[in-house]
Structure formats: C-alpha cells, structure tokens
C-alpha cells in the first residue's frame, strides 16, 4: 500500500531524527529532498500536494533511498548532487561533500580577484571542483587551475566543469604542487585535509562515508597545511595570496605556520557561526 506525501514527511522525518540524531527541521528537509528527487518535483509542488500518493514504482525507489539514508549514507551521495555557492555540483563518494562554511573561502578569494582582467588562481585538492568552479563562474576573466591527487575526484570535477561550461578552468592531477613545475599564480586557495588521524569525528555522521584521504592529515591534522605553507611561495607571484580553510580550533596554529613561511598581512576570517574558518597571508614583494 502506497503512502501520501504528508504521511511520509511526518513518519519518516521522525525515523531519521531517532536513527541519526537529526534535528526535526533537518530530518524533514532530508525527506523532502528524497521525495523531490524521486518525483522530479520542486519543494513548492511537494508542499502544495500533501495528499498525493506515490505510485508503486515511485514508492519502491523512494524506500530504497530512505533505507540507505537510515543507515547513515549522506543525502548528497544518494542524490549525486549538492548545491554550493548557488551552483549545483555532481558529487560522489570519491569527493568530499561541499559544505556551506566553505563558501567563505570562495568569498575571500573573489574579494581579491578583479572583476575584469587577468588573474591566475590555483585550487589545491579540488575534489568535486566546487571551490574552483564557483570562482571560475563568478570571474570569467580569471584562469583557474584545479588540482587533485585522486583521478576519480578529478573525473567528477571535470564533469562539473563541462556541465557548467567553465572554459576558464583547467583540471590537473597532482599531489599538491608536484605537477605544476614553473607555473605561477596570483592566488592559491585550498580546503585541504585538516582532521587529526585519531579524531573520533571520523567515525561519525556523513564523514564516515567520505574519502579518508581528503579528511585526515597526520596526528594533529596539520601535515598537509604545513606542506602547502612551506611550498606555496614557490608558485605565488609577489603580493599573491595564500588562503586555507582549517578546523575550528586551528586558526592560531595556521597563522603561525604562515608566519614561519614568510607570509605577511596574516589574517583569520570567521564563518557565519563565528568560527575562525579561513586563514591566509600575502607573499611579500
């Protein structure tokens, strides 16, 4: 027997709350997202047709997705997409799921990129390409190079670049700066791995399903940030900026690493939750 939209929203929202420890609003939004995907409908249609019954095929496809979500699989992987900076990105288990707090890194980069005129931008560890392609889309005059060590992640990023028609973005497989040779940039940005290898959060929530190599970085979580800070100056033009996303309690350590590597005008910026989320500095003349 099929269920109505309102019954599914009410009953399955409560199940997600209990199973995954979600807040009621978040659980309801997730159920709505699964229904929208199966019914090929937007949220407004969904809410205006609460009595609508799912046909048997729709019901079976929805239940299959819902049961996977009950087991903890992220909604972004179930749907194969996630919105970021007002663009829609394909994601897969080969990439991190773009998160709203990372939009701060995009905003800080855009503040330093001229609206018109040339600028070379490097995104290290691009994953789905969300950061690089958001910048390429907002600044069509910029040349954006996006690198990742994972061939599977780059395949996703390249697909997103093609779909968004980002002709000013280039994807390159590279272990950080390894394949860049003599290339120079005006801005280098990265959302690198920054979680400590033993952090218990790696076994909780959506993070359990995301690629570990894109999350963890040594005993204190700073191994990759140390490497980026130490090597970035070899690829930054004078007065070029390096900006890095990091953990909620790492800002002071990242500022110290930037200072040790010779950067100046070092800063940390807070996200909407008031957390120091991004730190950066400029290569002196």
C-alpha positions as CSV (number, residue, x, y, z in Angstrom):
1,X,0.0,0.0,0.0
2,X,1.4,3.4,-1.1
3,X,1.7,6.4,1.2
4,X,0.9,10.0,0.8
5,X,3.5,12.8,0.8
6,X,2.3,14.2,4.1
7,X,2.4,10.7,5.8
8,X,6.0,10.2,4.5
9,X,7.1,13.6,5.7
10,X,5.7,13.1,9.1
11,X,6.6,9.4,9.8
12,X,10.0,9.2,8.0
13,X,11.1,12.5,9.4
14,X,10.7,11.2,12.9
15,X,12.5,8.0,12.0
16,X,15.5,9.9,10.7
17,X,15.5,12.0,13.9
18,X,15.7,8.9,16.0
19,X,18.1,6.9,13.9
20,X,20.6,9.6,13.1
21,X,20.1,12.1,15.9
22,X,19.0,14.9,13.5
23,X,17.0,18.0,14.4
24,X,13.4,17.8,13.3
25,X,13.8,20.5,10.7
26,X,16.9,18.9,9.2
27,X,15.2,15.4,9.1
28,X,12.1,16.8,7.3
29,X,14.3,18.7,4.8
30,X,16.1,15.4,4.0
31,X,12.9,13.5,3.5
32,X,11.7,16.3,1.2
33,X,14.9,16.1,-0.8
34,X,14.5,12.4,-1.4
35,X,10.8,12.9,-2.4
36,X,11.7,15.7,-4.8
37,X,14.4,13.5,-6.4
38,X,12.0,10.6,-6.9
39,X,9.0,12.6,-8.0
40,X,11.1,15.1,-10.2
41,X,9.3,17.9,-8.3
42,X,10.3,21.1,-6.6
43,X,9.6,21.8,-2.9
44,X,6.7,24.1,-3.7
45,X,4.9,21.4,-5.6
46,X,5.6,18.9,-2.9
47,X,4.1,21.1,-0.1
48,X,1.1,22.0,-2.2
49,X,0.2,18.3,-2.9
50,X,0.3,16.7,0.6
51,X,-2.4,14.1,-0.3
52,X,-0.6,12.9,-3.4
53,X,0.0,9.2,-3.3
54,X,3.2,7.7,-4.7
55,X,2.7,5.1,-7.4
56,X,4.3,1.7,-6.7
57,X,7.4,2.4,-8.7
58,X,7.9,5.8,-7.0
59,X,7.3,4.2,-3.6
60,X,9.9,1.5,-4.2
61,X,12.5,3.9,-5.4
62,X,11.9,6.3,-2.5
63,X,12.0,3.5,0.1
64,X,15.3,2.2,-1.3
65,X,16.9,5.7,-0.9
66,X,15.3,6.2,2.5
67,X,16.6,2.9,3.9
68,X,20.1,3.8,2.7
69,X,19.8,7.2,4.5
70,X,18.6,5.4,7.7
71,X,21.9,3.5,7.6
72,X,23.7,6.9,7.5
73,X,24.6,7.3,3.9
74,X,24.8,11.0,3.1
75,X,21.9,12.6,1.2
76,X,24.3,14.2,-1.2
77,X,25.7,10.8,-2.3
78,X,22.2,9.4,-2.6
79,X,21.1,12.2,-4.9
80,X,24.5,12.6,-6.6
81,X,24.5,16.3,-6.2
82,X,24.9,19.2,-3.8
83,X,24.3,23.0,-4.1
84,X,27.2,25.2,-3.4
85,X,27.6,28.9,-3.9
86,X,24.2,28.9,-5.8
87,X,25.5,26.3,-8.3
88,X,24.6,22.6,-8.5
89,X,27.5,20.2,-8.3
90,X,27.7,16.5,-9.0
91,X,29.3,14.7,-6.1
92,X,30.3,11.1,-5.5
93,X,32.0,9.0,-2.7
94,X,35.3,9.9,-4.4
95,X,34.8,13.6,-3.3
96,X,34.1,15.5,-0.2
97,X,30.5,16.9,0.1
98,X,30.7,20.7,-0.3
99,X,29.6,22.5,2.8
100,X,28.2,25.9,3.4
101,X,31.1,27.1,5.6
102,X,33.5,26.6,2.7
103,X,31.7,29.3,0.8
104,X,33.7,31.8,3.0
105,X,36.9,30.7,1.2
106,X,35.2,31.5,-2.2
107,X,34.1,34.9,-1.0
108,X,37.5,35.8,0.3
109,X,39.1,34.8,-3.0
110,X,36.6,36.7,-5.0
111,X,37.4,39.9,-3.0
112,X,40.9,39.6,-4.2
113,X,40.2,38.8,-7.9
114,X,39.5,41.7,-10.3
115,X,36.0,41.6,-11.8
116,X,37.6,42.3,-15.2
117,X,41.2,41.4,-16.2
118,X,43.5,38.5,-15.8
119,X,44.2,36.6,-12.6
120,X,45.6,33.1,-12.1
121,X,44.1,31.1,-9.4
122,X,45.1,27.7,-8.0
123,X,42.8,25.4,-6.1
124,X,44.6,22.7,-4.3
125,X,42.7,19.4,-3.6
126,X,39.7,20.4,-5.7
127,X,37.6,17.3,-5.1
128,X,34.3,18.0,-6.9
129,X,35.6,21.3,-8.2
130,X,33.1,23.3,-6.1
131,X,35.5,26.0,-5.0
132,X,37.4,26.3,-8.3
133,X,34.3,26.3,-10.5
134,X,32.4,28.7,-8.2
135,X,35.3,31.2,-8.7
136,X,35.6,30.5,-12.4
137,X,31.9,31.1,-12.8
138,X,31.9,34.4,-10.9
139,X,35.2,35.6,-12.5
140,X,35.1,34.6,-16.2
141,X,38.3,36.6,-16.8
142,X,40.3,34.6,-14.4
143,X,42.3,31.5,-15.2
144,X,41.6,28.8,-12.6
145,X,43.7,25.7,-12.3
146,X,42.3,22.9,-10.1
147,X,44.5,20.0,-8.9
148,X,43.8,16.8,-7.0
149,X,45.8,13.7,-6.4
150,X,42.7,11.5,-7.0
151,X,41.9,10.6,-10.6
152,X,38.4,9.6,-9.5
153,X,37.8,13.0,-7.9
154,X,39.2,14.8,-11.0
155,X,36.7,12.9,-13.2
156,X,33.9,14.4,-11.1
157,X,35.4,17.9,-11.2
158,X,35.9,17.7,-15.0
159,X,32.2,16.6,-15.4
160,X,31.1,19.6,-13.3
161,X,33.3,21.9,-15.4
162,X,31.8,20.6,-18.6
163,X,28.3,20.9,-17.4
164,X,28.8,24.5,-16.0
165,X,30.7,25.4,-19.3
166,X,33.7,26.7,-17.3
167,X,36.1,27.1,-20.1
168,X,38.4,29.2,-17.9
169,X,39.0,26.2,-15.5
170,X,41.7,23.5,-16.1
171,X,41.9,20.3,-14.1
172,X,45.2,18.6,-13.4
173,X,46.2,15.5,-11.5
174,X,48.8,16.5,-9.0
175,X,50.0,15.7,-5.4
176,X,49.7,19.3,-4.2
177,X,52.3,21.3,-6.2
178,X,54.0,18.2,-7.7
179,X,52.9,18.5,-11.4
180,X,52.8,22.3,-11.6
181,X,56.5,22.8,-12.4
182,X,57.1,26.5,-13.3
183,X,53.5,27.7,-13.0
184,X,52.9,30.9,-11.0
185,X,49.6,32.2,-9.5
186,X,48.2,35.3,-8.1
187,X,46.0,33.4,-5.6
188,X,46.3,29.9,-4.1
189,X,43.4,28.5,-2.1
190,X,42.7,25.2,-0.6
191,X,40.3,23.3,1.6
192,X,42.9,20.6,2.5
193,X,42.6,17.6,4.9
194,X,42.8,19.0,8.4
195,X,41.3,16.5,10.8
196,X,43.6,14.6,13.2
197,X,44.0,11.0,12.2
198,X,42.7,9.8,15.6
199,X,39.7,12.2,15.8
200,X,36.5,10.4,16.8
201,X,34.5,12.5,14.4
202,X,35.9,10.5,11.5
203,X,33.6,7.7,12.6
204,X,30.5,9.8,12.9
205,X,27.8,11.2,10.6
206,X,28.3,11.8,6.9
207,X,32.1,11.9,7.4
208,X,32.1,8.1,7.7
209,X,31.3,7.8,4.0
210,X,33.7,10.5,2.7
211,X,37.2,9.7,1.4
212,X,39.5,9.5,4.4
213,X,42.5,10.8,2.4
214,X,40.5,14.1,1.9
215,X,39.8,14.5,5.6
216,X,42.7,13.3,7.8
217,X,46.2,14.7,7.8
218,X,48.6,13.4,10.4
219,X,48.5,13.2,14.2
220,X,47.4,16.9,14.7
221,X,45.6,17.3,11.3
222,X,48.1,19.9,10.1
223,X,50.5,17.8,8.0
224,X,49.1,19.0,4.6
225,X,48.7,22.6,5.7
226,X,52.4,22.6,6.8
227,X,53.4,21.3,3.3
228,X,51.2,23.8,1.5
229,X,52.5,26.8,3.5
230,X,56.1,25.7,3.0
231,X,55.8,25.2,-0.8
232,X,53.3,27.9,-1.8
233,X,55.8,30.6,-2.1
234,X,57.5,28.8,-5.0
235,X,54.3,29.2,-7.0
236,X,53.0,32.6,-5.8
237,X,53.7,35.8,-7.5
238,X,54.8,38.7,-5.3
239,X,51.8,40.2,-3.5
240,X,50.0,36.9,-4.1
241,X,47.6,35.5,-1.5
242,X,47.5,32.0,0.1
243,X,44.2,31.2,1.9
244,X,43.4,28.0,3.6
245,X,40.3,26.5,5.3
246,X,41.0,24.7,8.6
247,X,39.5,23.3,11.7
248,X,37.5,25.3,14.3
249,X,40.5,25.3,16.7
250,X,43.4,25.5,14.3
251,X,43.5,29.2,13.4
252,X,46.3,30.2,15.7
253,X,48.4,27.3,14.5
254,X,47.8,28.0,10.9
255,X,48.7,31.7,11.3
256,X,51.9,30.6,13.0
257,X,52.7,28.3,10.0
258,X,52.1,31.2,7.6
259,X,54.4,33.4,9.5
260,X,57.1,30.8,9.6
261,X,56.9,30.5,5.8
262,X,57.4,34.2,5.4
263,X,53.9,35.4,4.7
264,X,52.7,38.9,5.8
265,X,49.3,40.6,6.4
266,X,48.2,37.3,8.0
267,X,44.6,37.1,9.0
268,X,41.8,34.7,10.0
269,X,38.2,35.1,8.9
270,X,35.1,33.9,10.7
271,X,32.2,32.0,9.2
272,X,28.6,32.7,9.8
273,X,28.8,30.7,13.1
274,X,31.5,33.0,14.3
275,X,34.2,30.3,14.0
276,X,37.7,31.2,12.6
277,X,37.4,29.1,9.5
278,X,39.9,30.5,6.9
279,X,43.4,31.9,7.4
280,X,45.7,33.4,4.9
281,X,48.5,35.8,4.1
282,X,50.3,37.6,1.3
283,X,53.7,36.8,-0.2
284,X,55.8,40.0,0.3
285,X,57.4,41.8,-2.5
